[in-house]
Amino acid sequence: MAVTVPIKGAISSEDDVDVYQFFGYQTVTPTDLSDALSKANGQDVVLEINSSGGDVFAGSEMATAIKNYSGSIVTNIVGLAASAASVVALAGDKVEMAPTAQLMIHRASVSANGNVDALNSASQSLDSIDQSLVDVYVAKTGMSPSDVYNMMVNETFINAKEAVEKGFADDTMFDTAPAVTNSVLPLTTDMIHRVKTLMIKANSQQNKPTESQPTDDGKKAIDPKLALLLGIKNKEAK
C-alpha cells in the first residue's frame, strides 16, 4: 500500500514558518517533505496537494526531493496547485487531478526596495526564475516555450480536463469529486518582513495583554494582527 503524504497550505522555507504560524496559516516545508519521504523508505508514495503556492525556492527544493526519491511518487492535486505548488505537483512520476481541482501558473513576483541597481538585480532574478519555470512546464507538457510563457503572463488557471489535454496532468482521479475547500493565499515577502519586525518587538515586551485594553482616551486598542493587516497604527502595540 502506498504511503500518503499531504502537501497542504503555503509552501514555505523553514525561516518563514513562524510568520505563517503567527497568523494561523498552515505550511509545508522542504524539511517536512524530506522527513516524510525518509520515513516512506522507498515505498510508493502518493502526495495529496492543495496549496496556493509560496516560496519558489522551497518549491524547487521539494520538487528535487521528489525527483530523487528511490520509489514511485504519484501527485494527486485534490484542490489547488498554484504557483510554486504546481512545480511540486509536476515533479511526480504521475500527475492526477480531481475533477474539481485547479492548477495555476504565472510569472514569479517579489517585493523589492533599494536603488536602481537593486531593482535591476531583482528584475534579472525574476526573469531567470520565469525561464526556469517555463522549462519545467515545457518538459512536462511538450508545449512550445512561447505558449507556456503566454499562459504564465496571463496567470492561467487550468481545470483537470484541460490539464490532461495540454499535458500538465496525466489523468483525472475519478469521475465524481468530493467537495474541496479553498486554500488561503500565502503571505507576500513584504508581509513576512513586516510581521517578523513586529514579532521581534512583541517578544521583547513583558506581560503583554492578550486582549485589547482601553487606551487613555477611552478607546479600545486594535489587535496587533488586525492593525498590521489594515495598516493602522496602534498605540498599545508599539
Backbone as CSV, one residue per row, in Angstrom:
resi,resn,N_x,N_y,N_z,CA_x,CA_y,CA_z,C_x,C_y,C_z
1,MET,0.836,-1.198,0.000,0.000,0.000,0.000,0.873,1.252,0.000
2,ALA,0.486,2.226,-0.796,1.273,3.453,-0.905,1.134,4.309,0.351
3,VAL,2.182,5.053,0.629,2.188,5.988,1.753,1.637,7.332,1.271
4,THR,0.641,7.854,1.964,0.051,9.140,1.591,0.703,10.273,2.378
5,VAL,1.164,11.283,1.650,1.816,12.442,2.274,1.056,13.703,1.856
6,PRO,0.499,14.451,2.800,-0.225,15.678,2.445,0.719,16.845,2.167
7,ILE,0.428,17.585,1.109,1.109,18.850,0.813,0.022,19.916,0.858
8,LYS,-0.212,20.444,2.038,-1.335,21.359,2.257,-0.830,22.694,2.815
9,GLY,-1.424,23.783,2.369,-1.067,25.101,2.874,0.040,25.756,2.072
10,ALA,0.587,26.819,2.625,1.616,27.593,1.933,2.949,26.861,1.918
11,ILE,3.603,26.871,0.768,4.944,26.300,0.653,5.931,27.336,1.179
12,SER,6.647,26.973,2.225,7.464,27.952,2.935,8.856,27.412,3.211
13,SER,9.813,28.313,3.281,11.128,27.954,3.797,11.010,27.809,5.307
14,GLU,11.956,27.094,5.912,11.928,26.933,7.363,12.002,28.288,8.078
15,ASP,12.691,29.239,7.487,12.888,30.542,8.121,11.598,31.340,8.265
16,ASP,10.616,31.067,7.407,9.392,31.874,7.396,8.198,31.198,8.053
17,VAL,8.370,29.979,8.537,7.246,29.240,9.118,6.629,29.991,10.290
18,ASP,7.473,30.607,11.133,6.947,31.287,12.313,6.009,32.429,11.952
19,VAL,6.255,33.065,10.809,5.386,34.161,10.384,4.007,33.629,9.988
20,TYR,3.984,32.554,9.217,2.702,31.953,8.845,1.946,31.482,10.087
21,GLN,2.674,30.872,11.033,2.037,30.395,12.257,1.469,31.551,13.070
22,PHE,2.108,32.700,12.996,1.639,33.888,13.702,0.214,34.226,13.287
23,PHE,-0.103,34.014,12.018,-1.443,34.278,11.502,-2.315,33.022,11.472
24,GLY,-1.788,31.901,11.929,-2.563,30.672,11.951,-2.656,29.976,10.611
25,TYR,-1.718,30.273,9.698,-1.730,29.639,8.383,-1.008,28.289,8.425
26,GLN,-1.530,27.346,7.674,-0.889,26.045,7.540,0.263,26.148,6.554
27,THR,1.351,25.440,6.830,2.517,25.474,5.950,3.046,24.073,5.691
28,VAL,3.843,23.972,4.638,4.610,22.759,4.374,5.978,23.204,3.877
29,THR,7.027,22.574,4.380,8.393,22.978,4.064,9.160,21.841,3.405
30,PRO,10.306,22.136,2.791,11.145,21.073,2.235,11.525,20.028,3.272
31,THR,11.773,20.458,4.503,12.125,19.511,5.560,10.956,18.593,5.883
32,ASP,9.736,19.141,5.897,8.546,18.307,6.130,8.469,17.187,5.100
33,LEU,8.675,17.540,3.839,8.596,16.542,2.774,9.751,15.556,2.856
34,SER,10.954,16.044,3.081,12.122,15.159,3.168,11.969,14.149,4.298
35,ASP,11.456,14.619,5.437,11.242,13.715,6.570,10.213,12.645,6.222
36,ALA,9.141,13.047,5.538,8.094,12.093,5.164,8.619,11.058,4.172
37,LEU,9.431,11.498,3.215,9.985,10.568,2.229,11.006,9.637,2.867
38,SER,11.740,10.128,3.848,12.696,9.267,4.556,11.960,8.159,5.296
39,LYS,10.833,8.506,5.918,10.036,7.508,6.628,9.415,6.507,5.656
40,ALA,9.068,6.964,4.458,8.489,6.063,3.453,9.498,5.019,3.009
41,ASN,10.780,5.384,3.034,11.869,4.428,2.822,11.723,3.609,1.541
42,GLY,11.442,4.283,0.433,11.393,3.597,-0.848,10.039,3.043,-1.231
43,GLN,9.069,3.068,-0.318,7.723,2.610,-0.662,7.079,3.587,-1.648
44,ASP,6.062,3.107,-2.361,5.317,4.003,-3.237,4.657,5.099,-2.403
45,VAL,4.653,6.308,-2.940,4.125,7.466,-2.212,3.067,8.174,-3.053
46,VAL,2.018,8.633,-2.399,1.009,9.489,-3.021,1.035,10.834,-2.304
47,LEU,1.316,11.894,-3.044,1.280,13.241,-2.486,-0.084,13.852,-2.769
48,GLU,-0.801,14.241,-1.728,-2.093,14.905,-1.891,-1.874,16.405,-1.760
49,ILE,-2.083,17.121,-2.865,-1.712,18.535,-2.928,-2.930,19.451,-2.943
50,ASN,-2.921,20.400,-2.041,-3.883,21.505,-2.039,-3.142,22.718,-1.489
51,SER,-2.514,23.466,-2.369,-1.658,24.576,-1.950,-1.721,25.708,-2.963
52,SER,-1.787,26.918,-2.446,-1.784,28.086,-3.321,-0.374,28.565,-3.621
53,GLY,0.622,27.793,-3.251,2.000,28.123,-3.592,2.729,28.794,-2.457
54,GLY,3.756,29.562,-2.804,4.564,30.213,-1.783,5.958,30.492,-2.301
55,ASP,6.951,30.086,-1.535,8.350,30.349,-1.863,8.812,29.465,-3.020
56,VAL,9.253,30.082,-4.107,9.619,29.325,-5.303,10.843,28.451,-5.067
57,PHE,11.777,28.899,-4.234,12.971,28.104,-3.986,12.670,26.917,-3.070
58,ALA,11.765,27.107,-2.127,11.320,25.983,-1.311,10.593,24.965,-2.186
59,GLY,9.786,25.461,-3.133,9.113,24.563,-4.067,10.087,23.804,-4.933
60,SER,11.150,24.478,-5.371,12.179,23.820,-6.175,12.878,22.727,-5.378
61,GLU,13.161,23.008,-4.111,13.813,22.011,-3.255,12.920,20.792,-3.056
62,MET,11.626,21.026,-2.905,10.690,19.919,-2.739,10.572,19.101,-4.016
63,ALA,10.540,19.779,-5.164,10.472,19.072,-6.446,11.710,18.208,-6.654
64,THR,12.858,18.706,-6.246,14.101,17.941,-6.368,14.058,16.696,-5.496
65,ALA,13.522,16.835,-4.283,13.405,15.686,-3.387,12.498,14.613,-3.988
66,ILE,11.433,15.059,-4.656,10.518,14.115,-5.307,11.223,13.383,-6.439
67,LYS,11.952,14.129,-7.257,12.667,13.531,-8.382,13.731,12.542,-7.913
68,ASN,14.354,12.818,-6.778,15.447,11.978,-6.282,14.974,10.787,-5.454
69,TYR,13.673,10.702,-5.182,13.165,9.617,-4.344,13.324,8.276,-5.048
70,SER,13.696,7.274,-4.286,14.002,5.962,-4.877,12.761,5.208,-5.332
71,GLY,11.614,5.482,-4.721,10.384,4.805,-5.104,9.555,5.621,-6.077
72,SER,8.345,5.142,-6.331,7.425,5.832,-7.240,6.594,6.854,-6.464
73,ILE,6.390,8.022,-7.063,5.573,9.057,-6.433,4.485,9.517,-7.403
74,VAL,3.240,9.392,-6.968,2.098,9.925,-7.701,1.655,11.196,-6.991
75,THR,1.482,12.274,-7.737,0.986,13.514,-7.144,-0.481,13.691,-7.511
76,ASN,-1.315,13.748,-6.499,-2.749,13.951,-6.682,-3.105,15.382,-6.301
77,ILE,-3.529,16.175,-7.272,-3.980,17.536,-6.994,-5.449,17.444,-6.606
78,VAL,-5.717,17.580,-5.314,-7.080,17.387,-4.820,-7.837,18.698,-4.668
79,GLY,-7.134,19.819,-4.682,-7.776,21.127,-4.571,-7.150,22.106,-5.532
80,LEU,-6.068,22.738,-5.093,-5.360,23.724,-5.900,-3.867,23.443,-5.865
81,ALA,-3.239,23.551,-7.017,-1.771,23.507,-7.103,-1.362,24.743,-7.888
82,ALA,-1.083,25.814,-7.178,-0.808,27.095,-7.821,0.631,27.518,-7.604
83,SER,1.153,28.232,-8.596,2.470,28.851,-8.466,3.522,27.804,-8.096
84,ALA,4.227,27.991,-6.982,5.280,27.054,-6.585,4.741,25.643,-6.374
85,ALA,3.480,25.530,-5.965,2.886,24.210,-5.762,2.729,23.451,-7.072
86,SER,2.588,24.170,-8.184,2.492,23.495,-9.480,3.815,22.825,-9.835
87,VAL,4.919,23.448,-9.444,6.240,22.856,-9.691,6.391,21.566,-8.897
88,VAL,5.917,21.584,-7.657,5.952,20.382,-6.818,5.091,19.288,-7.438
89,ALA,3.897,19.649,-7.877,2.963,18.668,-8.432,3.512,17.990,-9.679
90,LEU,4.124,18.765,-10.567,4.598,18.210,-11.836,5.856,17.373,-11.681
91,ALA,6.444,17.357,-10.493,7.656,16.563,-10.273,7.357,15.083,-10.081
92,GLY,6.097,14.737,-9.856,5.739,13.345,-9.623,5.904,12.479,-10.861
93,ASP,6.032,11.179,-10.639,6.128,10.238,-11.758,4.819,10.190,-12.537
94,LYS,3.719,10.422,-11.840,2.406,10.511,-12.471,1.629,11.616,-11.781
95,VAL,0.959,12.455,-12.576,0.192,13.578,-12.032,-1.287,13.350,-12.309
96,GLU,-2.080,13.335,-11.250,-3.516,13.177,-11.393,-4.220,14.352,-10.729
97,MET,-5.400,14.701,-11.261,-6.181,15.807,-10.708,-7.613,15.376,-10.443
98,ALA,-8.149,15.838,-9.317,-9.577,15.672,-9.077,-10.337,16.532,-10.081
99,PRO,-11.530,16.112,-10.490,-12.285,16.873,-11.496,-12.538,18.325,-11.115
100,THR,-12.630,18.613,-9.825,-12.876,19.986,-9.385,-11.592,20.746,-9.071
101,ALA,-10.461,20.109,-9.218,-9.182,20.736,-8.865,-8.748,21.747,-9.922
102,GLN,-7.818,22.596,-9.536,-7.272,23.604,-10.441,-5.751,23.641,-10.303
103,LEU,-5.103,23.884,-11.425,-3.665,24.132,-11.451,-3.467,25.545,-11.989
104,MET,-2.604,26.321,-11.354,-2.403,27.701,-11.792,-0.922,27.980,-11.998
105,ILE,-0.603,28.614,-13.131,0.778,29.005,-13.408,0.826,30.503,-13.697
106,HIS,1.893,31.137,-13.246,2.065,32.566,-13.501,3.542,32.929,-13.384
107,ARG,3.842,34.177,-13.679,5.218,34.651,-13.561,5.566,34.874,-12.093
108,ALA,6.850,34.744,-11.792,7.311,34.949,-10.422,7.190,36.417,-10.041
109,SER,7.066,36.671,-8.746,6.992,38.043,-8.250,7.775,38.150,-6.952
110,VAL,8.140,39.389,-6.615,8.911,39.626,-5.394,8.675,41.057,-4.933
111,SER,8.772,41.276,-3.639,8.751,42.640,-3.107,10.188,43.122,-3.008
112,ALA,10.485,44.254,-3.642,11.868,44.741,-3.681,11.926,46.210,-3.316
113,ASN,13.059,46.618,-2.749,13.298,48.030,-2.488,14.790,48.292,-2.609
114,GLY,15.152,49.550,-2.646,16.557,49.902,-2.791,16.772,50.806,-3.983
115,ASN,18.038,50.951,-4.384,18.350,51.818,-5.517,18.115,51.099,-6.836
116,VAL,18.431,51.774,-7.931,18.150,51.222,-9.253,18.919,49.932,-9.498
117,ASP,20.130,49.824,-8.941,20.902,48.595,-9.116,20.212,47.413,-8.444
118,ALA,19.689,47.645,-7.248,18.991,46.579,-6.534,17.734,46.154,-7.279
119,LEU,17.008,47.123,-7.818,15.780,46.807,-8.546,16.078,46.096,-9.858
120,ASN,17.149,46.499,-10.540,17.547,45.810,-11.772,17.957,44.376,-11.477
121,SER,18.654,44.191,-10.359,19.064,42.843,-9.970,17.850,41.970,-9.685
122,ALA,16.849,42.544,-9.004,15.623,41.803,-8.719,14.899,41.442,-10.008
123,SER,14.884,42.366,-10.964,14.237,42.118,-12.250,14.919,40.982,-13.005
124,GLN,16.250,40.998,-13.014,17.000,39.941,-13.693,16.774,38.592,-13.023
125,SER,16.693,38.610,-11.700,16.435,37.372,-10.967,15.071,36.802,-11.325
126,LEU,14.060,37.662,-11.417,12.719,37.210,-11.770,12.675,36.649,-13.185
127,ASP,13.372,37.287,-14.116,13.427,36.779,-15.491,14.038,35.381,-15.521
128,SER,15.093,35.187,-14.735,15.755,33.882,-14.686,14.833,32.820,-14.095
129,ILE,14.109,33.194,-13.040,13.166,32.260,-12.426,12.052,31.911,-13.402
130,ASP,11.535,32.913,-14.100,10.484,32.660,-15.092,10.946,31.666,-16.152
131,GLN,12.180,31.811,-16.617,12.702,30.900,-17.631,12.802,29.482,-17.084
132,SER,13.202,29.361,-15.823,13.266,28.039,-15.199,11.885,27.406,-15.117
133,LEU,10.882,28.216,-14.787,9.517,27.706,-14.715,9.013,27.287,-16.090
134,VAL,9.318,28.079,-17.101,8.949,27.711,-18.471,9.544,26.352,-18.821
135,ASP,10.803,26.147,-18.486,11.474,24.880,-18.792,10.775,23.702,-18.114
136,VAL,10.345,23.902,-16.861,9.651,22.837,-16.128,8.345,22.471,-16.821
137,TYR,7.555,23.474,-17.184,6.256,23.217,-17.805,6.398,22.641,-19.211
138,VAL,7.392,23.112,-19.958,7.630,22.586,-21.310,8.048,21.124,-21.242
139,ALA,8.914,20.793,-20.281,9.386,19.413,-20.142,8.232,18.459,-19.851
140,LYS,7.246,18.915,-19.093,6.114,18.061,-18.746,5.096,17.976,-19.872
141,THR,4.808,19.106,-20.513,3.696,19.157,-21.466,4.094,18.945,-22.917
142,GLY,5.329,19.300,-23.277,5.726,19.274,-24.677,5.233,20.482,-25.451
143,MET,4.636,21.450,-24.755,4.174,22.674,-25.411,5.364,23.543,-25.798
144,SER,5.125,24.510,-26.669,6.191,25.428,-27.054,6.462,26.399,-25.910
145,PRO,7.714,26.832,-25.750,8.039,27.794,-24.687,7.207,29.073,-24.767
146,SER,6.937,29.548,-25.980,6.170,30.791,-26.118,4.735,30.618,-25.635
147,ASP,4.137,29.459,-25.928,2.767,29.213,-25.474,2.704,29.126,-23.947
148,VAL,3.680,28.433,-23.374,3.728,28.313,-21.914,3.936,29.683,-21.276
149,TYR,4.847,30.455,-21.844,5.131,31.785,-21.293,3.893,32.680,-21.332
150,ASN,3.151,32.614,-22.421,1.928,33.414,-22.527,0.904,33.007,-21.469
151,MET,0.832,31.724,-21.171,-0.064,31.261,-20.112,0.374,31.820,-18.765
152,MET,1.678,31.864,-18.541,2.199,32.420,-17.291,1.913,33.911,-17.183
153,VAL,2.109,34.631,-18.274,1.848,36.076,-18.284,0.391,36.362,-17.925
154,ASN,-0.505,35.518,-18.391,-1.941,35.711,-18.161,-2.433,35.079,-16.861
155,GLU,-1.495,34.561,-16.048,-1.850,33.886,-14.791,-3.022,32.927,-15.025
156,THR,-2.724,31.818,-15.646,-3.743,30.902,-16.150,-4.130,29.834,-15.138
157,PHE,-5.434,29.706,-14.897,-5.978,28.605,-14.109,-6.409,27.500,-15.072
158,ILE,-6.070,26.268,-14.750,-6.297,25.137,-15.648,-7.094,24.075,-14.907
159,ASN,-8.254,23.695,-15.449,-9.029,22.644,-14.798,-8.481,21.274,-15.167
160,ALA,-9.036,20.240,-14.558,-8.493,18.895,-14.726,-8.542,18.424,-16.178
161,LYS,-9.666,18.660,-16.840,-9.806,18.206,-18.226,-8.785,18.876,-19.129
162,GLU,-8.648,20.192,-18.989,-7.696,20.924,-19.820,-6.258,20.549,-19.473
163,ALA,-6.009,20.293,-18.196,-4.659,19.911,-17.775,-4.233,18.604,-18.429
164,VAL,-5.163,17.662,-18.522,-4.855,16.392,-19.188,-4.655,16.615,-20.681
165,GLU,-5.500,17.431,-21.280,-5.392,17.701,-22.719,-4.068,18.374,-23.076
166,LYS,-3.622,19.294,-22.232,-2.390,20.035,-22.518,-1.138,19.318,-22.027
167,GLY,-1.314,18.287,-21.208,-0.164,17.520,-20.747,0.355,17.885,-19.374
168,PHE,-0.297,18.825,-18.689,0.119,19.162,-17.328,-0.185,18.017,-16.365
169,ALA,-1.259,17.294,-16.622,-1.637,16.143,-15.807,-1.758,14.922,-16.706
170,ASP,-1.590,13.758,-16.093,-1.663,12.508,-16.857,-3.060,11.909,-16.860
171,ASP,-3.842,12.204,-15.820,-5.170,11.597,-15.735,-5.979,12.327,-14.666
172,THR,-7.309,12.135,-14.721,-8.160,12.595,-13.631,-8.273,11.472,-12.611
173,MET,-8.511,11.847,-11.359,-8.509,10.860,-10.289,-9.740,9.969,-10.317
174,PHE,-10.905,10.569,-10.590,-12.156,9.824,-10.632,-13.197,10.693,-11.307
175,ASP,-14.365,10.125,-11.535,-15.402,10.852,-12.257,-16.206,11.785,-11.358
176,THR,-16.385,11.392,-10.105,-17.163,12.198,-9.174,-16.256,12.656,-8.053
177,ALA,-16.217,13.957,-7.823,-15.277,14.501,-6.837,-15.986,14.963,-5.574
178,PRO,-15.337,14.779,-4.414,-15.879,15.336,-3.178,-15.681,16.846,-3.138
179,ALA,-16.363,17.503,-2.232,-16.199,18.952,-2.092,-14.791,19.261,-1.615
180,VAL,-14.202,20.284,-2.179,-12.846,20.685,-1.819,-12.880,22.121,-1.340
181,THR,-12.315,22.375,-0.171,-12.328,23.732,0.358,-11.233,24.567,-0.274
182,ASN,-11.440,25.876,-0.272,-10.436,26.786,-0.815,-9.264,26.900,0.132
183,SER,-8.052,27.072,-0.425,-6.875,27.275,0.406,-6.623,28.762,0.566
184,VAL,-5.918,29.117,1.627,-5.599,30.521,1.846,-4.441,30.932,0.968
185,LEU,-4.411,32.232,0.642,-3.303,32.743,-0.146,-2.078,32.872,0.733
186,PRO,-0.883,32.619,0.205,0.321,32.749,1.011,0.623,34.208,1.304
187,LEU,1.391,34.429,2.355,1.816,35.783,2.678,2.835,36.259,1.662
188,THR,2.818,37.547,1.376,3.816,38.109,0.481,5.128,38.282,1.226
189,THR,6.211,38.438,0.466,7.519,38.646,1.074,7.524,39.890,1.943
190,ASP,6.855,40.938,1.481,6.804,42.181,2.244,6.072,41.988,3.564
191,MET,4.972,41.239,3.543,4.233,40.989,4.776,5.063,40.175,5.760
192,ILE,5.807,39.190,5.253,6.656,38.378,6.121,7.678,39.254,6.834
193,HIS,8.296,40.169,6.089,9.298,41.061,6.683,8.663,41.944,7.754
194,ARG,7.486,42.483,7.456,6.818,43.366,8.408,6.408,42.611,9.665
195,VAL,5.921,41.378,9.490,5.480,40.604,10.642,6.665,40.206,11.513
196,LYS,7.784,39.833,10.883,8.960,39.471,11.670,9.418,40.644,12.532
197,THR,9.364,41.846,11.968,9.731,43.033,12.739,8.789,43.209,13.922
198,LEU,7.492,43.011,13.674,6.504,43.125,14.734,6.726,42.074,15.813
199,MET,7.048,40.840,15.404,7.242,39.757,16.359,8.446,40.010,17.255
200,ILE,9.504,40.568,16.679,10.694,40.883,17.476,10.346,41.899,18.554
201,LYS,9.564,42.915,18.173,9.152,43.921,19.147,8.254,43.306,20.214
202,ALA,7.334,42.444,19.775,6.391,41.839,20.715,7.105,40.940,21.714
203,ASN,8.092,40.173,21.229,8.813,39.253,22.104,9.670,39.973,23.127
204,SER,10.006,41.230,22.853,10.842,41.994,23.781,10.029,42.605,24.914
205,GLN,8.711,42.574,24.768,7.849,43.137,25.806,7.509,42.082,26.846
206,GLN,7.262,42.515,28.063,6.914,41.603,29.144,5.477,41.871,29.574
207,ASN,4.794,40.771,29.946,3.413,40.882,30.433,2.501,41.581,29.433
208,LYS,2.660,41.234,28.182,1.817,41.843,27.159,0.401,41.290,27.278
209,PRO,-0.654,42.135,27.356,-2.031,41.633,27.468,-2.431,40.875,26.217
210,THR,-3.239,39.834,26.405,-3.689,39.021,25.277,-4.948,39.572,24.639
211,GLU,-5.651,40.499,25.332,-6.864,41.075,24.787,-6.700,42.581,24.659
212,SER,-7.515,43.181,23.823,-7.466,44.623,23.650,-7.786,45.313,24.965
213,GLN,-6.996,46.336,25.310,-7.187,47.072,26.549,-7.572,48.517,26.226
214,PRO,-8.335,49.158,27.113,-8.701,50.563,26.881,-7.472,51.450,26.868
215,THR,-7.445,52.428,25.989,-6.357,53.387,25.938,-6.713,54.571,26.825
216,ASP,-5.806,55.540,26.904,-6.019,56.688,27.769,-7.260,57.488,27.380
217,ASP,-7.572,57.515,26.101,-8.722,58.298,25.658,-10.020,57.504,25.675
218,GLY,-9.969,56.296,26.253,-11.177,55.502,26.406,-11.474,54.583,25.250
219,LYS,-10.712,54.687,24.160,-10.930,53.836,23.001,-10.186,52.522,23.170
220,LYS,-10.713,51.467,22.578,-10.049,50.174,22.653,-8.915,50.102,21.651
221,ALA,-7.814,49.504,22.100,-6.687,49.307,21.191,-7.021,48.198,20.211
222,ILE,-6.568,48.343,18.983,-6.819,47.345,17.948,-5.824,46.206,18.087
223,ASP,-6.298,44.987,17.921,-5.406,43.832,17.975,-4.237,44.028,17.019
224,PRO,-3.004,43.735,17.457,-1.821,43.976,16.610,-1.888,43.306,15.248
225,LYS,-2.447,42.095,15.182,-2.521,41.402,13.890,-3.439,42.154,12.931
226,LEU,-4.597,42.584,13.451,-5.534,43.319,12.607,-4.946,44.663,12.214
227,ALA,-4.273,45.310,13.168,-3.659,46.598,12.871,-2.625,46.474,11.770
228,LEU,-1.858,45.383,11.798,-0.834,45.163,10.781,-1.451,45.022,9.402
229,LEU,-2.529,44.239,9.311,-3.158,43.996,8.016,-3.837,45.251,7.479
230,LEU,-4.405,46.061,8.381,-5.123,47.254,7.951,-4.224,48.468,7.814
231,GLY,-2.981,48.333,8.269,-2.057,49.450,8.192,-2.374,50.538,9.196
232,ILE,-3.002,50.149,10.329,-3.391,51.119,11.350,-2.335,51.154,12.440
233,LYS,-1.967,52.349,12.876,-1.019,52.490,13.971,-1.754,52.266,15.286
234,ASN,-1.249,51.367,16.085,-1.879,51.010,17.347,-0.952,51.411,18.484
235,LYS,-1.375,52.364,19.282,-0.511,52.847,20.350,-0.140,51.728,21.315
236,GLU,-1.078,50.862,21.594,-0.817,49.803,22.555,0.095,48.728,21.991
237,ALA,0.210,48.649,20.646,1.018,47.603,20.017,2.448,48.025,19.835
238,LYS,2.786,49.280,20.158,4.147,49.768,19.986,5.068,49.159,21.032
